[in-house]
């Protein structure tokens, strides 16, 4: 090494005597190197110049890179400026809804029937989760998310996705503590509806779940109850940290409802009916109470009921299948959608029609011998026999209502011998005037119209000779049997018309709309569907007959109530051996009615009291507490 180093400083140091024949190959290399170094030292050129070709290639490559960068700058700054500006703003800002409160539902005395309970959902941007599975895996581990959710993320075409609803307290704490690691995700506060008396009010209130299917008042008045969310802009830095927040749109809370429903009456009716069903080993029934002066529904119960909190929180598949397979149909609101034969409940309406049409007068009498016999035109030795439940003797219209005489209403409805009855067409006319066979327009979803049979319907429905409307069909219709189907709501509305002197009122659940401070925004006025279709002088006779039913007739167990009561019972055959639908409709006080109550208990075994004892218990509580409407 010393030898090589010294060559840069002295030429003489390399003059070594050697024979020409002894020159080594490496010496040739060293001589060439020394010569080049001497030339460099002599001219003071310490760098060896590049070849022209190399310079050209380097220059061309540098120019290409420069032009590419310049073109990209033009694209970014001019051609795609607006696009990338929007993307930059999206990265800089994200918008979050400002939640507000859904309206509250109150009973007539401002007792709340529903509450808003806060919940927190985990909301994430979809794109970052798609691009980085590890982010999802970390969230899945922390919050116990199912792996199937990642497949939903991959298939999701929206900007955001709800990864988990209703996080519990521990999950909220865990996420908040590590939220800096998940800039694409945030917790969003929402409200969940909570129904404190789930089974008692479920068929009235229904349920509400954001983004889900709603029912009951929650569905019918959704536009009123629904809040309008505000919007807040949240600014972030490049690392996703929040820099600032500003409100761009203020939220608007939903308006609230005040109902005609009396919470205390509703509870009393529910528990009284539940107790009777358990006593009889039955499951299905319906009851509804109406104010006959306003059409306001004071209570509405349908059995079996269901837990509307399950729907508000989100049903599991197992819970949904259980409800779907339940043959008692708990989701059916039997008051507005259950269709039943009425049995003798129809008789006051037939009486009103007969009085109005002049078929009978107040003191017209018929001798009830327990049955009527009609000649069979096809088989003389096999007459048609239409039976009563007992021999009533001489009866007028009031006694016929009080004791529920079938024979009287067979004759009044269909005629007999020289007595010309109403006939099917007139019966249908008056049933329709009283609101049967049509939707009454109650403010609940799912109301049914029921069904009143006609000659034309039977002709189209059946094949000869069954398509003929027979006298026996009219007899059956006259006592609420046969093809007739009505809802309990139609019954209570028609009897309200009898109680109030001839006004068929539109049934209504909601009484008023109020703001968050309970100030009235709008009050719903009573609506008359029709009136004066039967004069009050005729309805007065009918009311007297219903009063006599309590005094000495079929509803005497109501006679010891603190107020005078009028009633009509009904027992409807349903085609099952020794099973009947048991009805009662009452109104009270008799001289100044404030409540009309209709109850039906389905499939009662034998002729026994089922609905009447419930009515008595409810009315006793209603009037003893001294808070009945107008009392």
Buried (B, 14 or more C-beta within 10 A) or exposed (E): EEEEEEBEEEEEEEEEEEEEEEEEEEEEEBEEEBEEEEEEEEEEEEEEEEEEEEEEEEEEEEEEEEEEEEEEEEEEEEEEEEEEEEEEEEEBBBEBBBBBBBBBBBBBEEEEBBEBEEBBBBBBBBEBBBEEEEBBEBBBEBBEBEEEBBEEBEEBEEEBBBBBBBBEEEBBEBBEEEBEEBBBBBBBEBBBBBBEBBBBBBBBBBBBBBEEEBBBBBBBBBEBBBBEBBBBBBBBEEEBEEEEEEEEBEBEBBBBBBBBBBBBBBBBBBBBBBEBBEEBEBBBBBBBBBBBBBBBBBBBBBBBBBBBBBBBBEBEEEEEEEBEEEEEBBBBBBBBBBBBBBBBBBBBBBBBBBBBBEBBEBEBBBEBEBEBEBEEEEEEEEEBEBEBBEEBBEBBBBBBBBBBBBBBBBBBBBBBEEEEBBBBEBBBBBBBBBBBBBBBEBBBBBBBBBBBBBBEBBEEEEEEEEEEBBBBBBBBBBBBBBBBBBBBBBBBBBBBBBBBBBBBBBBBBBBBBBEEEEEEEEEBEEEEBBEEBBEBEBBBBBBBBBBBBBBEBBBBBBEEBEBBBBBBBBBBBBEEEEBBBBBBBBBBBBEEBBBBBBBBBBBBBEEEBBBBBBBBBBBBBBBEEEEBBEE
